[in-house]
Amino acid sequence: MRGLRRLCAMGAAVALALTSTGCAVLLPPSQGSADVLTSWAISGGGEEELMPVEGEKFQQRTGRRVQTQFFQNDPYKNKLWVSMGSGTPPDTFFGWGGGALQAFIDAGKAADLAPTMREHPEWRANFLPSVMSPVDIDGGTYGIPIGGIQPVLLYFNKDVYAATGLQPPRTWNELLHQVPRLQQAGYLPIALGGADAWTYLMWEEAVVDRVAGPEAFQAVLDGEPGAWLNPDIIKANTMLQELVRTGAFGDAFASTSAELGQQRTLLASGRAAMMVHLGSGYSDLLGDDEQWVREGHLGWARFPAVEGGKGHADNLVGNPTTFMSATAGPDQQAAVDFLRQELSSPDYTRGTLERGDVPPVTGMEDELRASEDADYMTFVYELAKNAPHFQQSWDQALPPGPAQNVLINLQKLFLDQISPEEFSQLMEESSR
C-alpha cells in the first residue's frame, strides 16, 4: 500500500482523478477480453506504423489480438496514471523509465522482465547496455527499448566555422574563448530556445555531469540529504550563469522557441554558430531543409569536456531511448511474450532504422553504414555504444514534482533571477 499511496501522490495533475477512482484500493488489471491484449503508446512517432504490424504477427502466432491505442503526449501520461491508480491499465505501456516507472514498480503495477531475460539471455544481450539504466530498477528490468537513441549533442553550422577560421569547441574553455570571436564576427554564438524551459535542462544535465560526474545526480535520485547542495553542482551552475552573462545566447533567448523551430532557424540561416539539442535535432533540421543538411552544411559533435571535471568526456546525457513495459497481472506472461518476440524482433529494429532513428541494438554497424544518413547515425551509435554512463533527462528521471521545480528554477537561473547557490537551496527544500 505504501507504493500505491506514492503512485497517487506523484500524479499531481491527476490526483483528483486517482482519488475519485478508488486509489486507496489495489484492483486487478482490466484486460477487457480474455483473447485481447491491450497496448498503449504515444502518437507522433514511428510506433504508430510499427506496432500494429507486430500486433498482427502476435495474433498469427498466438491467436490473441493486440488492441493498440495511441495518444498525444500529455493526455497519454494522465490516462496512464489514472488507469494505474484505478486498476484498469493496459497490458503493455509506453514510457521513458525513471521516476514515473519507479512509482509503478513501487505500487506493484509493472512486471519485472529480468526472470525471462535470464531464461532467454539473448534478449537482454540484444540491447546496448548504456541505454538500459532508466528501466534497470531495484535489481530488476522493467522495460525494453523501442525507440531511437537521443543524446544531447552540439550542432554547428560548418559555413560559420569556415568563415571564422574556428573549429567546433572540444572543451569548455575553447567554447568560452570562441564566444567573443564569434560575436566580433557578427554571429550569435549559441542559439537557445529558452521560451521552452526544457532547453535549459540539456545544458544543465551536460555541465553538471561534466563537472560533478554522474554520482552527483545519482545522490539526488537516491534522496540523499544535501545532494542538491553539492559544491560541484553549484560550480556547474556558476559556469552556466557566467556563459549567459557573456552574451553567448544573445539577449532574446528567453523569447526564442525550440518547439516552433526558431532555434533551428538561427543555426541553419547562419545567424548562429551552434546549438545544443537532442538527437532529434538532426531529423528536425533534415525536415526543415533536407538539401542544406545533405549538402554538408550541418556538423555535430559531443558536448564539450570540462577541464578538471569529474565526469568522463564520453558520458552522455539526454534520452537513452523510449521503452515499452508490461503490466503485472493475469496477462503478464502474454504481455512479456509480446515484448520479447515481436517488439524486440529484427523486423521491428529494421523499421526503427528505416524511419530515421538509431536503434539501441547491438550489431547494427553494417546497417547504419549503409543508411542514407550514415555519418550521423554511426556517430550517435558509437557514442552510445562506448558511453561509460548515459544519464537520462532529469525531467524523466525525477518524480513529477521535483522535475517541474527543476524547470522552473533553471529558467530563473538562466534569466539571472537567482544565484547558483539559491538554485541548489530551492531544489533541496523542494525535495524534502
Buried (B, 14 or more C-beta within 10 A) or exposed (E): EEBBEBBBBBBEBBBEBBEEBEBEEBEEBBBBEEEBBBBBBBEEBBBEEBBBBBBEBBBEEBEBBBBBEBBEEEEBBBBBBBBBBBBBBBBBBBBBBBBBBBBBBBBBBBBBBBEBBEEBEEBBEBBBBBBBBBBBBEEBBBBBBBBBBBBBBBBBBBBBBEBBEBEBBBBBEBBBEBBEBBBEBEBBBBBBBBBBBBBBBBBBBBBBBBBBBBBBBBBBBEEEEEBBEBEBBBBBBBBBBEBBEBBBBBEEBBEBBBEEBBBBBBBBEBBBBBBBBBBBBBBBBBEBBEEBBEEEBBBBBBBBBBEEBBBBBEBBBBBBBBBBBBBBBBBBEBBBBBBBBBBBBEEBBBBBBEBBBBBBBEEBEEBBEEBEBEEBBBBBBEBBBEBEBBBBBBBBBBBBBBBBBBBEBBBBBBBEEBBBEBBBBBBBEBBE
